[in-house]
């Protein structure tokens, strides 16, 4: 099936999104929305507007400004925007508006069937979306809940049996509840596939097909993703009908607010380099708080312990950690008790910490697109951030792939004074990996001779917990709007 798609592009990102071009397959026209719009301009119910204002936001971001009217109009939509630009609120707010007519204060579960289903690839992202749904629907009688694996199902079963209009779920656990006849999708009106590219990467396509087959064909489908790969476009052709395509940033680009730098460091010296980088940030009056990404779970745990021995308050989050352990570590990081959060790509998406000052890549990811998502943890919602990559000679091809994807060369600068360094050799000397990799954190070092590279840590697709009981992170950050002056 071939679908006609209306495209809305703003290739220069947030700062130039005020004048997007609107085209369809036959004609092209220019739309000129008001220079400054507010959430009130969307015609949202006063109860929703009140909740938005309580989070301190009044002005929508480009992805929200361009997506919300189309969702409210009932169109299927493909939304692409760099991480941290407010994709979540771009679908949560209009969903609440559209199903508000079903809101009921009745205690009967029959009056609260699932009307909107949001599927996400990871537990962390599911919780973030659920926080948004809970916060922006709190003045209504709509019920929102989140279900994911890795925890006992009893609490989730109780919540689902009581009825819920907005359900956020990871595919595996949702299928568990469907199999137990606890979740019924026969009245779903709106389906959202969030971070669809990641769901495909994690092998969720068969699960998605099973779930979508249970949803009425006459539905509205929204697909949001940081990138539009050929696979994503093929997925959209299968599930979306004449979708509007909204792109408010260059594909495969980091936010303009992120300052990127590469330090050439031998793998054996990377731990000490991190210490020196953080010391230099302290001397410059900058925050030491950072997220440090590694490629393996074992390396993540080892690096965290090593940084602790070096006097840095560190904690680790990876796929082998239980949900309870992850939550405790994230809470400690958000409160400032932990300075360095060492993480695998389980934290590359869905982890939203406002004003995160710095991201450090201890190792380059095997998948270039994951680099975009990693550094997207900083420079969110218009704030500034630093993205630092520690690159060993054996990672040259990975660096090439990243620069090719981003269509730019990354700045290479020397390490701060006193830090162990590796002068950048000419690229022609990068032909092979060092004879011996002495770095204990290179659990599975990159081998340039390998034909393909894959992500070592697929962010454990299992899901967990229910209910909206998040530790009070700044959910407004996921809204992605700008603080009122």
DOMARPA-230740 format. One record per residue (C-alpha): residue number from 1; residue in three letters; x, y, z. Coordinates in nm, 4 decimals. Layout:
BEGIN
[NUM,"ALA",[X,Y,Z]]
...
END
This chain:
BEGIN
[1,"UNK",[0.0000,0.0000,0.0000]]
[2,"UNK",[0.1326,0.3444,-0.0909]]
[3,"UNK",[0.0266,0.6329,0.1290]]
[4,"UNK",[0.0225,0.9984,0.0371]]
[5,"UNK",[0.2112,1.2011,0.2946]]
[6,"UNK",[0.1963,1.5698,0.3672]]
[7,"UNK",[0.5357,1.6894,0.4826]]
[8,"UNK",[0.6222,1.9755,0.7097]]
[9,"UNK",[0.9946,2.0404,0.7206]]
[10,"UNK",[1.2045,2.2833,0.9166]]
[11,"UNK",[1.5548,2.1694,0.8457]]
[12,"UNK",[1.7367,2.4245,1.0485]]
[13,"UNK",[1.6120,2.3240,1.3898]]
[14,"UNK",[1.4480,2.5136,1.6727]]
[15,"UNK",[1.5752,2.8593,1.5917]]
[16,"UNK",[1.4370,2.8560,1.2363]]
[17,"UNK",[1.1182,2.6579,1.2866]]
[18,"UNK",[0.8886,2.9587,1.2816]]
[19,"UNK",[0.8498,2.9390,0.9022]]
[20,"UNK",[0.8167,2.5736,0.8035]]
[21,"UNK",[0.7340,2.4696,0.4507]]
[22,"UNK",[0.4281,2.2575,0.3924]]
[23,"UNK",[0.4213,2.0275,0.0935]]
[24,"UNK",[0.2237,1.7315,-0.0290]]
[25,"UNK",[0.2904,1.4998,-0.3171]]
[26,"UNK",[0.1358,1.7334,-0.5745]]
[27,"UNK",[0.1653,2.0897,-0.4518]]
[28,"UNK",[0.3863,2.3052,-0.2358]]
[29,"UNK",[0.2822,2.5975,-0.0215]]
[30,"UNK",[0.4320,2.8006,0.2569]]
[31,"UNK",[0.2679,2.8252,0.5953]]
[32,"UNK",[0.3439,3.1215,0.8181]]
[33,"UNK",[0.2208,3.0583,1.1706]]
[34,"UNK",[0.2175,3.3449,1.4187]]
[35,"UNK",[0.5631,3.4501,1.5313]]
[36,"UNK",[0.4705,3.3679,1.8899]]
[37,"UNK",[0.2031,3.1188,1.9809]]
[38,"UNK",[0.0988,2.9755,2.3143]]
[39,"UNK",[-0.0670,2.6520,2.4174]]
[40,"UNK",[-0.3909,2.8481,2.4498]]
[41,"UNK",[-0.3842,2.9020,2.0731]]
[42,"UNK",[-0.4435,2.5295,2.0173]]
[43,"UNK",[-0.7890,2.5474,2.1712]]
[44,"UNK",[-0.6988,2.3070,2.4494]]
[45,"UNK",[-0.9464,2.2640,2.7298]]
[46,"UNK",[-0.8886,2.5058,3.0213]]
[47,"UNK",[-0.8167,2.2090,3.2482]]
[48,"UNK",[-0.5279,2.1047,3.0237]]
[49,"UNK",[-0.4015,2.4597,2.9904]]
[50,"UNK",[-0.4034,2.4958,3.3677]]
[51,"UNK",[-0.1900,2.1833,3.4065]]
[52,"UNK",[0.0561,2.3072,3.1433]]
[53,"UNK",[0.0922,2.6456,3.3102]]
[54,"UNK",[0.1473,2.4774,3.6455]]
[55,"UNK",[0.4547,2.3149,3.4956]]
[56,"UNK",[0.5829,2.6630,3.4092]]
[57,"UNK",[0.5369,2.6485,3.0325]]
[58,"UNK",[0.3468,2.8703,2.7960]]
[59,"UNK",[0.5250,2.8614,2.4583]]
[60,"UNK",[0.5316,2.5350,2.2583]]
[61,"UNK",[0.8436,2.4074,2.0878]]
[62,"UNK",[0.8457,2.3666,1.7068]]
[63,"UNK",[0.7580,1.9953,1.7135]]
[64,"UNK",[0.4617,2.0759,1.9378]]
[65,"UNK",[0.3542,2.3825,1.7407]]
[66,"UNK",[0.3514,2.1868,1.4160]]
[67,"UNK",[0.2215,1.8501,1.5404]]
[68,"UNK",[-0.0550,1.9351,1.7848]]
[69,"UNK",[-0.2946,2.0948,1.5312]]
[70,"UNK",[-0.2670,1.7912,1.2996]]
[71,"UNK",[-0.3263,1.5456,1.5838]]
[72,"UNK",[-0.6263,1.7461,1.7013]]
[73,"UNK",[-0.7577,1.7407,1.3434]]
[74,"UNK",[-0.7462,1.3603,1.3446]]
[75,"UNK",[-0.4605,1.3075,1.0989]]
[76,"UNK",[-0.2142,1.0223,1.1189]]
[77,"UNK",[0.1281,1.1690,1.1785]]
[78,"UNK",[0.4983,1.0908,1.1542]]
[79,"UNK",[0.6947,1.3215,1.3815]]
[80,"UNK",[1.0722,1.3569,1.3703]]
[81,"UNK",[1.2708,1.5822,1.5990]]
[82,"UNK",[1.6017,1.5659,1.7761]]
[83,"UNK",[1.5852,1.4415,2.1339]]
[84,"UNK",[1.4988,1.6974,2.3961]]
[85,"UNK",[1.2693,1.9056,2.1777]]
[86,"UNK",[0.9380,1.8021,2.3307]]
[87,"UNK",[0.8144,1.5096,2.1211]]
[88,"UNK",[0.6310,1.3580,2.4174]]
[89,"UNK",[0.4030,1.6543,2.4852]]
[90,"UNK",[0.3465,1.6852,2.1106]]
[91,"UNK",[0.1260,1.3778,2.1339]]
[92,"UNK",[0.0276,1.3645,2.5030]]
[93,"UNK",[-0.1483,1.7023,2.5069]]
[94,"UNK",[-0.3684,1.6486,2.1983]]
[95,"UNK",[-0.4476,1.2930,2.3095]]
[96,"UNK",[-0.5820,1.4226,2.6399]]
[97,"UNK",[-0.7876,1.6824,2.4522]]
[98,"UNK",[-0.9296,1.4295,2.2055]]
[99,"UNK",[-1.0416,1.1709,2.4600]]
[100,"UNK",[-1.1565,1.4241,2.7190]]
[101,"UNK",[-1.5132,1.3667,2.6039]]
[102,"UNK",[-1.4881,1.0172,2.7523]]
[103,"UNK",[-1.3821,1.1397,3.0977]]
[104,"UNK",[-1.6006,1.0031,3.3733]]
[105,"UNK",[-1.5933,1.0148,3.7517]]
[106,"UNK",[-1.7752,0.6836,3.7672]]
[107,"UNK",[-1.6068,0.4110,3.9696]]
[108,"UNK",[-1.7205,0.1477,3.7213]]
[109,"UNK",[-1.4290,0.0008,3.5206]]
[110,"UNK",[-1.6639,-0.0251,3.2222]]
[111,"UNK",[-1.6660,0.3556,3.2042]]
[112,"UNK",[-1.2864,0.3645,3.1735]]
[113,"UNK",[-1.1777,0.1500,2.8757]]
[114,"UNK",[-0.8414,0.2049,2.7097]]
[115,"UNK",[-0.8867,0.4870,2.4587]]
[116,"UNK",[-0.5241,0.5749,2.3860]]
[117,"UNK",[-0.2280,0.3360,2.3771]]
[118,"UNK",[0.1334,0.4542,2.3764]]
[119,"UNK",[0.3990,0.1917,2.3041]]
[120,"UNK",[0.7613,0.2587,2.4003]]
[121,"UNK",[1.0762,0.0450,2.3735]]
[122,"UNK",[1.2117,0.0820,2.7300]]
[123,"UNK",[1.0928,0.1075,3.0873]]
[124,"UNK",[1.2542,0.4449,3.1422]]
[125,"UNK",[1.0822,0.6028,2.8431]]
[126,"UNK",[0.7491,0.4490,2.9425]]
[127,"UNK",[0.7739,0.6074,3.2867]]
[128,"UNK",[0.8656,0.9457,3.1403]]
[129,"UNK",[0.5651,0.9423,2.9074]]
[130,"UNK",[0.3406,0.8289,3.1923]]
[131,"UNK",[0.4583,1.1178,3.4080]]
[132,"UNK",[0.3552,1.3576,3.1324]]
[133,"UNK",[0.0168,1.1927,3.0900]]
[134,"UNK",[-0.0464,1.2027,3.4642]]
[135,"UNK",[0.0625,1.5625,3.5088]]
[136,"UNK",[-0.1255,1.7079,3.2141]]
[137,"UNK",[-0.4476,1.5159,3.2784]]
[138,"UNK",[-0.4525,1.5692,3.6551]]
[139,"UNK",[-0.7400,1.8206,3.6475]]
[140,"UNK",[-0.9558,1.5840,3.4421]]
[141,"UNK",[-1.1283,1.2561,3.5244]]
[142,"UNK",[-0.9118,1.0650,3.2799]]
[143,"UNK",[-0.6967,0.7849,3.4180]]
[144,"UNK",[-0.3430,0.7099,3.3009]]
[145,"UNK",[-0.1180,0.4167,3.3858]]
[146,"UNK",[0.2075,0.2561,3.2782]]
[147,"UNK",[0.2927,-0.1146,3.2559]]
[148,"UNK",[0.6296,-0.2745,3.1900]]
[149,"UNK",[0.8051,-0.5942,3.2783]]
[150,"UNK",[1.0509,-0.7050,3.5416]]
[151,"UNK",[0.8127,-0.6610,3.8345]]
[152,"UNK",[0.5226,-0.8566,3.9764]]
[153,"UNK",[0.2104,-0.8192,3.7628]]
[154,"UNK",[-0.0376,-0.8097,4.0529]]
[155,"UNK",[-0.0304,-0.4347,4.1070]]
[156,"UNK",[-0.0596,-0.3767,3.7323]]
[157,"UNK",[-0.3515,-0.6164,3.7069]]
[158,"UNK",[-0.5373,-0.4257,3.9772]]
[159,"UNK",[-0.4881,-0.0930,3.8021]]
[160,"UNK",[-0.5964,-0.2272,3.4633]]
[161,"UNK",[-0.9051,-0.3943,3.6079]]
[162,"UNK",[-1.0116,-0.0653,3.7633]]
[163,"UNK",[-1.0023,0.0917,3.4199]]
[164,"UNK",[-0.7679,0.3343,3.2484]]
[165,"UNK",[-0.8146,0.5604,2.9453]]
[166,"UNK",[-0.4477,0.6263,2.8649]]
[167,"UNK",[-0.2153,0.3278,2.8801]]
[168,"UNK",[0.1601,0.3568,2.8301]]
[169,"UNK",[0.3281,0.0201,2.7850]]
[170,"UNK",[0.6235,-0.1706,2.6566]]
[171,"UNK",[0.5205,-0.4385,2.4066]]
[172,"UNK",[0.6237,-0.7512,2.5982]]
[173,"UNK",[0.4407,-0.6729,2.9200]]
[174,"UNK",[0.1337,-0.5506,2.7350]]
[175,"UNK",[0.1126,-0.8851,2.5567]]
[176,"UNK",[0.1358,-1.0545,2.8973]]
[177,"UNK",[-0.1698,-0.8622,3.0153]]
[178,"UNK",[-0.3522,-0.9265,2.6921]]
[179,"UNK",[-0.2825,-1.2986,2.7312]]
[180,"UNK",[-0.4224,-1.2835,3.0848]]
[181,"UNK",[-0.7327,-1.1084,2.9483]]
[182,"UNK",[-0.6689,-0.8060,3.1681]]
[183,"UNK",[-0.6022,-0.5559,2.8883]]
[184,"UNK",[-0.8629,-0.5062,2.6169]]
[185,"UNK",[-0.7698,-0.2938,2.3156]]
[186,"UNK",[-1.1022,-0.3088,2.1341]]
[187,"UNK",[-1.1887,0.0559,2.2113]]
[188,"UNK",[-0.8512,0.2131,2.1393]]
[189,"UNK",[-0.8945,0.5259,1.9286]]
[190,"UNK",[-0.5369,0.6544,1.9194]]
[191,"UNK",[-0.2156,0.4516,1.8896]]
[192,"UNK",[0.1269,0.6057,1.9428]]
[193,"UNK",[0.4545,0.4362,1.8502]]
[194,"UNK",[0.7154,0.6342,2.0422]]
[195,"UNK",[1.0853,0.5980,1.9555]]
[196,"UNK",[0.9783,0.3660,1.6753]]
[197,"UNK",[1.3326,0.3348,1.5430]]
[198,"UNK",[1.4504,0.1963,1.8756]]
[199,"UNK",[1.1626,-0.0524,1.8859]]
[200,"UNK",[1.2717,-0.1875,1.5497]]
[201,"UNK",[1.6347,-0.2027,1.6661]]
[202,"UNK",[1.5269,-0.4064,1.9674]]
[203,"UNK",[1.3325,-0.6579,1.7593]]
[204,"UNK",[0.9815,-0.5564,1.8640]]
[205,"UNK",[0.8276,-0.5738,1.5167]]
[206,"UNK",[0.6521,-0.9131,1.5698]]
[207,"UNK",[0.5118,-0.7911,1.9029]]
[208,"UNK",[0.3963,-0.4676,1.7428]]
[209,"UNK",[0.2161,-0.6602,1.4725]]
[210,"UNK",[0.0356,-0.8775,1.7286]]
[211,"UNK",[-0.0733,-0.5731,1.9283]]
[212,"UNK",[-0.1832,-0.3655,1.6296]]
[213,"UNK",[-0.3934,-0.6560,1.4999]]
[214,"UNK",[-0.6009,-0.6247,1.8202]]
[215,"UNK",[-0.6694,-0.2521,1.7753]]
[216,"UNK",[-0.9623,-0.1274,1.5616]]
[217,"UNK",[-0.8599,-0.0471,1.2070]]
[218,"UNK",[-1.0444,0.2850,1.2302]]
[219,"UNK",[-0.7963,0.4550,1.4569]]
[220,"UNK",[-0.5550,0.7450,1.4533]]
[221,"UNK",[-0.1899,0.6400,1.4494]]
[222,"UNK",[0.1022,0.8603,1.5485]]
[223,"UNK",[0.4626,0.7571,1.4950]]
[224,"UNK",[0.7385,0.9533,1.6643]]
[225,"UNK",[1.1068,0.8943,1.6160]]
[226,"UNK",[1.4327,1.0835,1.6402]]
[227,"UNK",[1.5330,0.9561,1.2960]]
[228,"UNK",[1.3471,0.8451,0.9837]]
[229,"UNK",[1.5327,0.5461,0.8469]]
[230,"UNK",[1.4064,0.3520,0.5432]]
[231,"UNK",[1.2796,0.0869,0.7870]]
[232,"UNK",[1.0749,0.3461,0.9740]]
[233,"UNK",[0.9235,0.4748,0.6510]]
[234,"UNK",[0.8306,0.1197,0.5571]]
[235,"UNK",[0.6692,0.0729,0.8985]]
[236,"UNK",[0.4699,0.3907,0.8472]]
[237,"UNK",[0.3457,0.2692,0.5092]]
[238,"UNK",[0.2088,-0.0410,0.6812]]
[239,"UNK",[0.0328,0.1226,0.9750]]
[240,"UNK",[-0.0374,0.4885,0.8899]]
[241,"UNK",[-0.2910,0.6303,0.6459]]
[242,"UNK",[-0.2032,0.9422,0.4446]]
[243,"UNK",[0.0166,1.0641,0.7283]]
[244,"UNK",[0.1346,1.4171,0.7786]]
[245,"UNK",[0.5134,1.4198,0.8217]]
[246,"UNK",[0.6568,1.6805,1.0558]]
[247,"UNK",[1.0304,1.7362,1.0816]]
[248,"UNK",[1.1593,2.0283,1.2825]]
[249,"UNK",[1.5303,1.9533,1.2884]]
[250,"UNK",[1.8011,1.8224,1.0627]]
[251,"UNK",[1.7853,1.4476,1.0544]]
[252,"UNK",[2.0641,1.2850,1.2506]]
[253,"UNK",[2.1726,1.6119,1.4105]]
[254,"UNK",[2.2309,1.7056,1.7694]]
[255,"UNK",[2.0736,2.0146,1.9208]]
[256,"UNK",[2.2516,2.3387,1.8361]]
[257,"UNK",[2.2785,2.4036,2.2090]]
[258,"UNK",[2.5181,2.1093,2.2524]]
[259,"UNK",[2.8892,2.1884,2.2292]]
[260,"UNK",[3.0719,1.8796,2.1055]]
[261,"UNK",[3.4393,1.7989,2.1443]]
[262,"UNK",[3.6566,1.4922,2.0871]]
[263,"UNK",[3.9610,1.4060,2.3015]]
[264,"UNK",[4.1994,1.1468,2.1626]]
[265,"UNK",[4.2742,0.9126,2.4530]]
[266,"UNK",[4.4177,0.5632,2.4614]]
[267,"UNK",[4.1669,0.3165,2.5993]]
[268,"UNK",[4.3867,0.2400,2.9011]]
[269,"UNK",[4.3849,0.6084,2.9996]]
[270,"UNK",[4.0165,0.6847,2.9600]]
[271,"UNK",[3.9266,0.6480,3.3266]]
[272,"UNK",[4.1964,0.8933,3.4338]]
[273,"UNK",[4.0942,1.1247,3.1508]]
[274,"UNK",[3.7387,1.1379,3.2889]]
[275,"UNK",[3.8741,1.2375,3.6299]]
[276,"UNK",[4.0828,1.5156,3.4739]]
[277,"UNK",[3.7905,1.6389,3.2659]]
[278,"UNK",[3.5694,1.6640,3.5731]]
[279,"UNK",[3.8459,1.8358,3.7689]]
[280,"UNK",[3.8858,2.0879,3.4869]]
[281,"UNK",[3.5106,2.1530,3.4861]]
[282,"UNK",[3.5242,2.2180,3.8603]]
[283,"UNK",[3.8107,2.4666,3.8164]]
[284,"UNK",[3.6095,2.6423,3.5466]]
[285,"UNK",[3.3141,2.6770,3.7815]]
[286,"UNK",[3.1054,2.4217,3.5907]]
[287,"UNK",[2.9008,2.1401,3.7364]]
[288,"UNK",[3.0670,1.7999,3.7740]]
[289,"UNK",[2.7364,1.6261,3.7147]]
[290,"UNK",[2.7484,1.4150,3.4003]]
[291,"UNK",[2.6245,1.1006,3.2318]]
[292,"UNK",[2.9047,0.8708,3.1153]]
[293,"UNK",[2.8130,0.6192,2.8464]]
[294,"UNK",[2.9810,0.2821,2.8023]]
[295,"UNK",[2.9066,-0.0030,2.5626]]
[296,"UNK",[2.8841,-0.2975,2.7994]]
[297,"UNK",[2.7157,-0.3757,3.1287]]
[298,"UNK",[3.0331,-0.5170,3.2799]]
[299,"UNK",[3.2358,-0.2147,3.1726]]
[300,"UNK",[2.9665,0.0143,3.3112]]
[301,"UNK",[2.9834,-0.1456,3.6559]]
[302,"UNK",[3.3648,-0.1511,3.6601]]
[303,"UNK",[3.3980,0.2113,3.5559]]
[304,"UNK",[3.1524,0.3236,3.8218]]
[305,"UNK",[3.3505,0.1462,4.0947]]
[306,"UNK",[3.6794,0.2833,3.9628]]
[307,"UNK",[3.5496,0.6414,3.9638]]
[308,"UNK",[3.4309,0.5940,4.3217]]
[309,"UNK",[3.7863,0.4946,4.4161]]
[310,"UNK",[3.9053,0.8154,4.2513]]
[311,"UNK",[3.6819,1.0228,4.4769]]
[312,"UNK",[3.3966,1.0831,4.2339]]
[313,"UNK",[3.0461,1.0056,4.3560]]
[314,"UNK",[2.9346,0.7602,4.0903]]
[315,"UNK",[2.6530,0.5176,4.0261]]
[316,"UNK",[2.5771,0.2697,3.7488]]
[317,"UNK",[2.2628,0.1948,3.5522]]
[318,"UNK",[2.2476,-0.0884,3.3006]]
[319,"UNK",[2.0307,-0.3754,3.1851]]
[320,"UNK",[2.1371,-0.6156,3.4613]]
[321,"UNK",[2.0108,-0.3783,3.7301]]
[322,"UNK",[1.6655,-0.4376,3.8718]]
[323,"UNK",[1.4075,-0.1655,3.8265]]
[324,"UNK",[1.4308,-0.0857,4.1963]]
[325,"UNK",[1.8064,-0.0399,4.1721]]
[326,"UNK",[1.7701,0.1766,3.8630]]
[327,"UNK",[1.5133,0.3970,4.0330]]
[328,"UNK",[1.7255,0.4446,4.3451]]
[329,"UNK",[2.0320,0.5329,4.1370]]
[330,"UNK",[1.8396,0.7798,3.9205]]
[331,"UNK",[1.6836,0.9423,4.2262]]
[332,"UNK",[2.0284,0.9832,4.3832]]
[333,"UNK",[2.1592,1.1333,4.0596]]
[334,"UNK",[1.8710,1.3784,4.0305]]
[335,"UNK",[1.9151,1.4856,4.3920]]
[336,"UNK",[2.2880,1.5454,4.3432]]
[337,"UNK",[2.4012,1.2639,4.5739]]
[338,"UNK",[2.5645,1.1078,4.2659]]
[339,"UNK",[2.7813,1.3233,4.0399]]
[340,"UNK",[2.8563,1.0769,3.7609]]
[341,"UNK",[2.5913,0.8418,3.6274]]
[342,"UNK",[2.7671,0.5650,3.4340]]
[343,"UNK",[2.5225,0.4054,3.1931]]
[344,"UNK",[2.4820,0.1823,2.8934]]
[345,"UNK",[2.2421,0.2766,2.6158]]
[346,"UNK",[1.9559,0.1805,2.8475]]
[347,"UNK",[1.9747,0.5502,2.9445]]
[348,"UNK",[2.0272,0.6891,2.5943]]
[349,"UNK",[1.6535,0.7356,2.5418]]
[350,"UNK",[1.3761,0.8196,2.7805]]
[351,"UNK",[1.6049,0.9554,3.0516]]
[352,"UNK",[1.5139,1.3203,3.0969]]
[353,"UNK",[1.7046,1.5242,3.3531]]
[354,"UNK",[1.6557,1.8990,3.3118]]
[355,"UNK",[1.9643,2.1134,3.2560]]
[356,"UNK",[2.1978,1.8126,3.2362]]
[357,"UNK",[2.5322,1.9939,3.1884]]
[358,"UNK",[2.7510,1.7241,3.0384]]
[359,"UNK",[2.7567,1.3883,2.8616]]
[360,"UNK",[3.0787,1.1905,2.8228]]
[361,"UNK",[3.1199,0.9015,2.5814]]
[362,"UNK",[3.3710,0.6720,2.7497]]
[363,"UNK",[3.3416,0.4560,2.4388]]
[364,"UNK",[3.1834,0.5426,2.1074]]
[365,"UNK",[2.8666,0.3416,2.0407]]
[366,"UNK",[2.8762,0.0762,1.7698]]
[367,"UNK",[2.5622,0.2274,1.6144]]
[368,"UNK",[2.6204,0.5858,1.5011]]
[369,"UNK",[2.2579,0.6837,1.5626]]
[370,"UNK",[2.2978,0.5910,1.9296]]
[371,"UNK",[2.5591,0.8672,1.9529]]
[372,"UNK",[2.2868,1.1199,1.8659]]
[373,"UNK",[2.0615,0.9847,2.1371]]
[374,"UNK",[2.3393,0.9768,2.3957]]
[375,"UNK",[2.4401,1.3387,2.3517]]
[376,"UNK",[2.0730,1.4288,2.3360]]
[377,"UNK",[2.0631,1.3847,2.7138]]
[378,"UNK",[2.2228,1.7302,2.7395]]
[379,"UNK",[2.1249,2.0581,2.5739]]
[380,"UNK",[1.7547,1.9769,2.6214]]
[381,"UNK",[1.4642,2.2203,2.5930]]
[382,"UNK",[1.6857,2.5066,2.4845]]
[383,"UNK",[1.9461,2.4743,2.7613]]
[384,"UNK",[2.3176,2.4457,2.6858]]
[385,"UNK",[2.5319,2.1385,2.7379]]
[386,"UNK",[2.8673,1.9788,2.6648]]
[387,"UNK",[2.9156,1.6465,2.4867]]
[388,"UNK",[3.2644,1.5007,2.5255]]
[389,"UNK",[3.3875,1.1918,2.3414]]
[390,"UNK",[3.6987,1.0018,2.4495]]
[391,"UNK",[3.8233,0.8309,2.1350]]
[392,"UNK",[4.0897,0.5625,2.1087]]
[393,"UNK",[4.2721,0.4915,1.7822]]
[394,"UNK",[4.0816,0.1640,1.7446]]
[395,"UNK",[3.7527,0.3547,1.7337]]
[396,"UNK",[3.8414,0.5549,1.4244]]
[397,"UNK",[3.5854,0.3854,1.2032]]
[398,"UNK",[3.3149,0.4487,1.4597]]
[399,"UNK",[3.4107,0.8159,1.4635]]
[400,"UNK",[3.3974,0.8224,1.0835]]
[401,"UNK",[3.0484,0.6711,1.0891]]
[402,"UNK",[2.9282,0.9303,1.3391]]
[403,"UNK",[3.0712,1.2212,1.1420]]
[404,"UNK",[2.9209,1.0839,0.8215]]
[405,"UNK",[2.5801,1.0529,0.9861]]
[406,"UNK",[2.5985,1.4030,1.1303]]
[407,"UNK",[2.7456,1.5463,0.8086]]
[408,"UNK",[3.0119,1.7341,0.9993]]
[409,"UNK",[3.3567,1.6926,1.1507]]
[410,"UNK",[3.3740,1.6967,1.5280]]
[411,"UNK",[3.6218,1.9301,1.6939]]
[412,"UNK",[3.9299,1.7532,1.8258]]
[413,"UNK",[4.0936,1.9290,2.1187]]
[414,"UNK",[4.3655,1.8392,2.3697]]
[415,"UNK",[4.2675,1.7120,2.7110]]
[416,"UNK",[4.2707,1.9491,3.0067]]
[417,"UNK",[4.6100,2.0243,3.1597]]
[418,"UNK",[4.7658,1.7250,3.3301]]
[419,"UNK",[4.5328,1.4671,3.1777]]
[420,"UNK",[4.6783,1.1561,3.0118]]
[421,"UNK",[4.6432,1.2016,2.6393]]
[422,"UNK",[4.7076,1.0446,2.3064]]
[423,"UNK",[4.8049,1.2850,2.0327]]
[424,"UNK",[4.5814,1.2479,1.7310]]
[425,"UNK",[4.7743,1.0488,1.4735]]
[426,"UNK",[4.7052,1.0951,1.1083]]
[427,"UNK",[4.3972,0.9017,1.0040]]
[428,"UNK",[4.6109,0.6829,0.7826]]
[429,"UNK",[4.7705,0.5376,1.0942]]
[430,"UNK",[4.4359,0.4113,1.2180]]
[431,"UNK",[4.4490,0.0986,1.0077]]
[432,"UNK",[4.4303,-0.1557,1.2840]]
[433,"UNK",[4.3571,-0.1819,1.6523]]
[434,"UNK",[4.6396,-0.1731,1.9041]]
[435,"UNK",[4.8037,-0.5091,1.9543]]
[436,"UNK",[4.6931,-0.5192,2.3142]]
[437,"UNK",[4.3903,-0.3554,2.4700]]
[438,"UNK",[4.4797,-0.3004,2.8357]]
[439,"UNK",[4.1690,-0.1072,2.9320]]
[440,"UNK",[3.9673,-0.3204,3.1774]]
[441,"UNK",[3.6476,-0.1441,3.0668]]
[442,"UNK",[3.6777,-0.2560,2.7076]]
[443,"UNK",[3.4690,-0.5609,2.7825]]
[444,"UNK",[3.4132,-0.6094,2.4095]]
[445,"UNK",[3.6562,-0.3801,2.2292]]
[446,"UNK",[3.5839,-0.2580,1.8827]]
[447,"UNK",[3.7690,-0.4446,1.6103]]
[448,"UNK",[3.8057,-0.2432,1.2892]]
[449,"UNK",[3.8205,-0.5614,1.0829]]
[450,"UNK",[3.4656,-0.6552,1.1785]]
[451,"UNK",[3.2280,-0.6327,0.8878]]
[452,"UNK",[2.9463,-0.4784,1.0863]]
[453,"UNK",[2.9027,-0.3324,1.4291]]
[454,"UNK",[2.6081,-0.3755,1.6580]]
[455,"UNK",[2.5016,-0.2334,1.9871]]
[456,"UNK",[2.6361,-0.4427,2.2742]]
[457,"UNK",[2.3683,-0.3486,2.5230]]
[458,"UNK",[2.0185,-0.3449,2.3749]]
[459,"UNK",[1.8677,-0.1818,2.6825]]
[460,"UNK",[1.6850,-0.4905,2.8012]]
[461,"UNK",[1.3441,-0.4860,2.6443]]
[462,"UNK",[1.1724,-0.6172,2.9570]]
[463,"UNK",[0.9306,-0.3846,3.1150]]
[464,"UNK",[0.8349,-0.3052,3.4682]]
[465,"UNK",[0.6128,-0.1483,3.7258]]
[466,"UNK",[0.2785,0.0165,3.6961]]
[467,"UNK",[0.0909,0.3103,3.8057]]
[468,"UNK",[0.2205,0.6615,3.7978]]
[469,"UNK",[0.4424,0.6706,4.1020]]
[470,"UNK",[0.7548,0.8366,3.9686]]
[471,"UNK",[1.0045,1.0162,4.1833]]
[472,"UNK",[0.9233,1.3795,4.1118]]
[473,"UNK",[1.1680,1.4602,3.8340]]
[474,"UNK",[1.0926,1.7717,3.6400]]
[475,"UNK",[0.8319,1.6289,3.4081]]
[476,"UNK",[0.7921,1.9715,3.2595]]
[477,"UNK",[1.1245,1.9134,3.0901]]
[478,"UNK",[0.9680,1.6453,2.8738]]
[479,"UNK",[0.7078,1.8979,2.7741]]
[480,"UNK",[0.9985,2.0717,2.6137]]
[481,"UNK",[0.8460,2.4176,2.6226]]
[482,"UNK",[1.0190,2.7301,2.7371]]
[483,"UNK",[0.9883,2.8835,3.0794]]
[484,"UNK",[0.7635,3.1831,3.1031]]
[485,"UNK",[0.9464,3.5103,3.1421]]
END
